[in-house]
Amino acid sequence: MGGYLQVVNAEVNAISGNLAAVPNLPGLSALKSKATEQLDPAQAQLNAVTQMWPAIPDALGANGPKRYLVAGLNSAELLPTGGAPLSITVVRVDKGKIEVLASGQTSSDFFDVSGGNVPWLTWDHVKDNPVYGPSGKSVFVNSNLHPDFQVSGEEMARAWQAATGERINGVVALDTQAVASILAATGPLPVANEAPVTSENIAQRLLIDAYKGGGADLKQRHETNNKIMASLVTRAQSPAYLPKVARALIGLAPERHFQVNMRDPDLQGPLNSIDLTGALSDQVPDSDTFGVFTASSPNKVAVYQKRAIDRQVQVNADGGASVTETIALLNDAPTIKGYTLTGTGYTDHLAINRVQVYVPASAQKATLTVSNPDRKDRAQTGDLADIGGGGEQPPLSGAYTRLNPTAEGSFLVPAGGRFLLSIL
């Protein structure tokens, strides 16, 4: 199979070269552009598979069982990589056979948070990750706080091992939009004793309807989520569905709804080349600036948040640039009978947002001002400066009008510097 892949890969690369040589003449340019648009993604994916092929048997357990952590990210509790990992499935692959070892909800089936218990963990963090404080202490649901999933995926694997003693060979994360895409490609998902879950209703059911009852229906909600996750894993293993699932997820990867971190570099490198690793741009070293939003409260109101970003870049006479970003956050959570406007429990609609702005390490005079801040700090790492701040926001129907829900950050890029902006 590996030899066949190499032959096909060489043929596709030759076709790509011939296509590039076609002159841009009237009548040909549009056809050439369309053909290139269709060929380039296929070529990149084929190149990646060809590079990975020697490592795939080991990844499938040919030389011993492998364990993988599949995390369902809940975007109603927003974190920089897409959402808090509130659903977990651990699978073991042994000689190509997939076995589900455990599946459930993070905060009840794996880490008990009842009665105000906080399941603190301590693990060795990824070098130069500025997210965690000097103590390094955190909880598993906050193990993916770094916006680059190459970092967060490794942090999740280390946190899991600290909690369970199990070494994980790779982490796969998918959010609600990824699940919706799987359902759109494969059809509605039957759920025992409930209406089928479809691509059209899953976001409403999981992110909004599920929390309308507050904490009273916590057990029922977790049971429903477990049924959905178990059915998805079963479907993904089916030979009849696997190609459709793979195509759906690969199509979402550039937008980071589906992210993979493999500890084997022979797998991770090719996956990164086709945007499957949730990596931030590394094409221009020391060039990234991006804003991320983190919900610091567990009440799932991030699904109602509205965000606007205004960016102004002024090129200076010396060739540098002054950059100012204003990030406006609006807590548009609805007024629901029985809900309060000031707390952060499941029946409360106060949002506590943390805005994180990363700028190039070469940036000068970097500052961040946040309305009603509860934190403001800066940490310098090997290649990023991290400035964070946050504050409380009641819903629009509450005391929102007395707050200025904006964060303004500015920095100076020195002459000869470069930056690339990404908004996550």
PyMOL commands that set and color helices and strands:
alter all, ss='L'
color gray80, all
select helices_A, chain A and resi 2-20+29-59+106-110+114-116+140-142+149-164+176-186+202-211+218-237+242-255+265-273+301-304+400-402
alter helices_A, ss='H'
color red, helices_A
select strands_A, chain A and resi 66-74+84-94+97-105+121-122+137-138+170-175+189-191+194-197+258-262+288-295+305-315+321-331+351-360+364-370+373-380+384-393+406-413+420-423
alter strands_A, ss='S'
color yellow, strands_A
deselect
rebuild
show_as cartoon
